[in-house]
Every structure is written in C-alpha cells, then in structure tokens.
Amino acid sequence: MSDNLARVLSAHELRPDIAERADADARRHIEIVAPSTHARPRIVYALSAVACVGAIVVAQLLLSVGISQGAYEISALRASQVELGRTADSVSEDLIRVSSPQSLAANAEALGMVSNSTPAYLRLSDGAVLGAPASAAGGQAGAASLVPNSLLAEAPVATESAAAVAAAAAAAATTSTASAAAVPVTNGLPSPTTR
C-alpha cells in the first residue's frame, strides 16, 4: 500500500496543475439566482392586437362603402345611358323625317325653288343627253304639295328670303372660283400642286 500511496503522491507532485484545479473547484461557490422582477409588458401585446383588429374592421367598412358607392354610380350611369338612348332614337327619327324627299321638296319650295317638269338626263357611257332640257316655270306646283305627309306637319320649313339665298349662292360661287384657280385640273382628277 505504501507503494500506491507513494505513486499517488508522486503523481501530485509531478503535476501541480491538477492539484490546483481540485483546490479551485472546492473553493468555487454556486449561487441560485432569483428570477428578475422585470416581466414583459403583456398590455402592449393586447393593445397592439386590438389595434390590428380595429384597423381590419375599419378597412373592411371603407371597402364596403366604396363598393356600394360604385354600385350606385353604375346604376345612375345605366339610367343615364337608357335616357340618352331614348334621346338618340328621337333625334334620329327627327333626322329621318326632315331628310325625307317630301321635306326636302317643301323646304326647296319655301326657299323659292321650283321643280322641273321636263327633266333631261345625261348617259355617262356615251355622253348622250336624253330628253329635251327646258327651264322650269315659277308657277308650277312641286312634288311636296302633291303627296301630303302628316309627319311633316310639325317639321320646320326653311323661310329664308330669296335675297339671302342669292347672297349665299354668290358667296359659294366666289369661293368655288377661288378654289378652282388654286387647284389645276390636268387630264383627270383635280389635285393640288406639291413640291
């Protein structure tokens, strides 16, 4: 036994760091640390959750109001479209009534024009004139008075004087001669001169 004890003592003497570690472990002190009194504030989490839910509810309400407002606008626009369609139909009926041949003949008579009872025609294939051209007499009754139309009773008839019509025709003739001088015609369709 003494040999074993001598070996253990000689091992401690040979290794002094192992002996120091054993002494340090004995001196080491272990303490129990109490939990900290500073806990996480749970009210902050609760308030943020309530605020998020409130924001979602407000956003949903705003979207609902926006969608319903859009539905009301669509309904108003559809009603307006129906009304505009009715107005367009009424105006197109008026246009058809006013542009009928009877209405045009009545307006021509009101402006002092007379219809020609002996018309002449030009045949384009050979340039021949068919019929005997003659000037119309001012006392002849026009086609507008021959066939009455109850739809034209409310249609407006042009009542411009012959002097105003003659002045308009003279102005149109002046502009047409000015434009004819500006556009030369050479063996075909008239075209403007270009660079």
Phi and psi in degrees as a GROMACS rama.xvg file:
@    title "Ramachandran Plot"
@    xaxis  label "Phi"
@    yaxis  label "Psi"
@TYPE xy
-63.4016  -28.8462  SER-2
-69.045  -39.1703  ASP-3
-66.8012  -43.3566  ASN-4
-64.611  -38.7965  LEU-5
-65.7986  -36.2849  ALA-6
-68.8209  -40.6429  ARG-7
-66.3513  -42.6404  VAL-8
-66.6258  -40.5261  LEU-9
-67.4837  -31.4279  SER-10
-67.7167  -37.3592  ALA-11
-70.6894  -33.4139  HIS-12
-73.8224  -36.6954  GLU-13
-70.7463  -32.4021  LEU-14
-118.703  92.2075  ARG-15
-76.7969  -24.6507  PRO-16
-68.998  -30.8335  ASP-17
-69.0172  -37.0808  ILE-18
-68.7868  -38.2687  ALA-19
-68.1296  -36.9455  GLU-20
-65.2603  -40.0712  ARG-21
-63.1397  -39.0208  ALA-22
-68.9821  -38.2133  ASP-23
-67.4296  -38.4882  ALA-24
-64.9782  -35.4981  ASP-25
-68.3642  -35.1202  ALA-26
-81.2532  -19.4832  ARG-27
-62.7131  140.132  ARG-28
-116.346  126.291  HIS-29
-101.938  127.753  ILE-30
-118.103  148.622  GLU-31
-95.1087  124.881  ILE-32
-96.662  131.432  VAL-33
-76.2536  146.913  ALA-34
-62.528  150.341  PRO-35
-72.8416  150.198  SER-36
-83.5553  -8.93303  THR-37
-87.7229  94.1038  HIS-38
-90.7271  159.196  ALA-39
-66.1077  139.374  ARG-40
-76.1556  111.18  PRO-41
-77.3464  -20.288  ARG-42
-68.5766  -30.172  ILE-43
-65.1916  -42.9706  VAL-44
-64.1496  -41.4897  TYR-45
-64.596  -43.689  ALA-46
-66.3153  -39.8514  LEU-47
-66.4694  -36.9995  SER-48
-65.285  -43.6131  ALA-49
-64.699  -40.4228  VAL-50
-64.5418  -39.9724  ALA-51
-64.7452  -42.9311  CYS-52
-64.0305  -42.025  VAL-53
-62.2536  -41.9276  GLY-54
-64.3212  -39.284  ALA-55
-64.5421  -42.1155  ILE-56
-65.1303  -43.3908  VAL-57
-64.3633  -42.439  VAL-58
-62.8655  -40.7115  ALA-59
-65.1555  -40.5585  GLN-60
-64.3839  -42.6953  LEU-61
-64.2197  -40.9097  LEU-62
-64.2188  -39.6458  LEU-63
-62.379  -44.831  SER-64
-65.2959  -41.6923  VAL-65
-63.1852  -42.2204  GLY-66
-67.1787  -42.2492  ILE-67
-67.7754  -35.2957  SER-68
-63.7483  -41.1451  GLN-69
-62.6308  -37.3029  GLY-70
-65.8265  -39.7492  ALA-71
-65.6282  -40.2191  TYR-72
-64.1736  -41.3605  GLU-73
-62.7917  -42.0767  ILE-74
-63.0576  -42.9849  SER-75
-65.7501  -39.9127  ALA-76
-67.4022  -35.7171  LEU-77
-66.7945  -40.5905  ARG-78
-63.4928  -41.0129  ALA-79
-64.639  -38.0059  SER-80
-64.8497  -40.2675  GLN-81
-64.0885  -44.5571  VAL-82
-63.6525  -41.9304  GLU-83
-66.6147  -34.8078  LEU-84
-63.2853  -41.2136  GLY-85
-64.8638  -42.0005  ARG-86
-63.1878  -42.2171  THR-87
-63.3151  -40.7515  ALA-88
-63.0868  -42.3638  ASP-89
-63.2922  -43.484  SER-90
-67.3638  -38.6455  VAL-91
-67.7345  -33.9991  SER-92
-65.0483  -41.7193  GLU-93
-62.1386  -40.7682  ASP-94
-64.1917  -43.0331  LEU-95
-63.658  -40.6488  ILE-96
-65.8522  -43.0326  ARG-97
-73.5534  -29.3309  VAL-98
-91.1289  9.28162  SER-99
-69.7544  155.143  SER-100
-59.1903  -34.7237  PRO-101
-66.5835  -41.3053  GLN-102
-66.7077  -41.4425  SER-103
-63.1909  -39.2199  LEU-104
-67.0789  -40.1032  ALA-105
-65.4312  -40.652  ALA-106
-66.6813  -38.2462  ASN-107
-64.5676  -41.8645  ALA-108
-64.3021  -39.1945  GLU-109
-65.5076  -28.1827  ALA-110
-86.1785  -2.10655  LEU-111
97.7984  8.99779  GLY-112
-83.4841  151.772  MET-113
-125.099  151.963  VAL-114
-87.7996  150.567  SER-115
-94.7875  125.327  ASN-116
-85.0535  -14.0949  SER-117
-122.358  77.984  THR-118
-74.9909  155.78  PRO-119
-122.417  146.769  ALA-120
-122.222  151.53  TYR-121
-112.14  123.698  LEU-122
-87.8407  121.675  ARG-123
-74.7826  -26.3224  LEU-124
-65.0994  -40.6282  SER-125
-124.322  -2.30655  ASP-126
80.2759  16.3332  GLY-127
-80.4822  143.34  ALA-128
-95.6408  123.511  VAL-129
-104.115  128.155  LEU-130
98.9452  171.127  GLY-131
-108.616  106.256  ALA-132
-67.9472  135.18  PRO-133
-146.703  151.975  ALA-134
-75.8114  149.658  SER-135
-84.2401  145.486  ALA-136
-87.0321  148.087  ALA-137
-71.7054  -17.5952  GLY-138
-93.637  2.00343  GLY-139
-74.6889  144.104  GLN-140
-82.2782  140.227  ALA-141
-88.6954  176.886  GLY-142
-69.8602  -22.6348  ALA-143
-67.2377  -31.607  ALA-144
-84.9087  -15.6126  SER-145
-77.2036  -38.0633  LEU-146
-120.352  102.399  VAL-147
-73.821  151.291  PRO-148
-135.717  119.469  ASN-149
-68.9884  -23.1166  SER-150
-70.8128  -24.2032  LEU-151
-88.3933  0.895084  LEU-152
-62.911  -34.5106  ALA-153
-95.7006  -5.74732  GLU-154
-72.3071  138.684  ALA-155
-71.933  143.92  PRO-156
-114.683  137.155  VAL-157
-64.4651  131.582  ALA-158
-124.576  29.9971  THR-159
-69.2305  148.673  GLU-160
-75.9734  161.13  SER-161
-64.7096  -29.7378  ALA-162
-67.4737  -39.9979  ALA-163
-67.1208  -39.1255  ALA-164
-65.3823  -41.705  VAL-165
-65.3902  -39.9258  ALA-166
-64.0271  -41.3015  ALA-167
-64.7418  -40.6064  ALA-168
-65.6369  -38.4997  ALA-169
-66.2818  -39.7092  ALA-170
-65.6155  -39.163  ALA-171
-66.3161  -38.1396  ALA-172
-66.9431  -38.338  ALA-173
-64.3613  -44.4166  THR-174
-69.3956  -32.7267  THR-175
-71.7471  -35.0742  SER-176
-70.9225  -35.6802  THR-177
-66.172  -41.3488  ALA-178
-72.8714  -30.2756  SER-179
-68.4861  -33.8269  ALA-180
-70.7724  -30.4348  ALA-181
-78.6076  -24.248  ALA-182
-115.851  107.144  VAL-183
-77.5863  145.152  PRO-184
-107.633  121.541  VAL-185
-133.168  102.108  THR-186
48.9852  50.206  ASN-187
158.392  -147.237  GLY-188
-76.0447  144.511  LEU-189
-67.7719  139.882  PRO-190
-145.789  148.16  SER-191
-74.5468  152.879  PRO-192
-77.615  138.49  THR-193
-123.806  169.288  THR-194
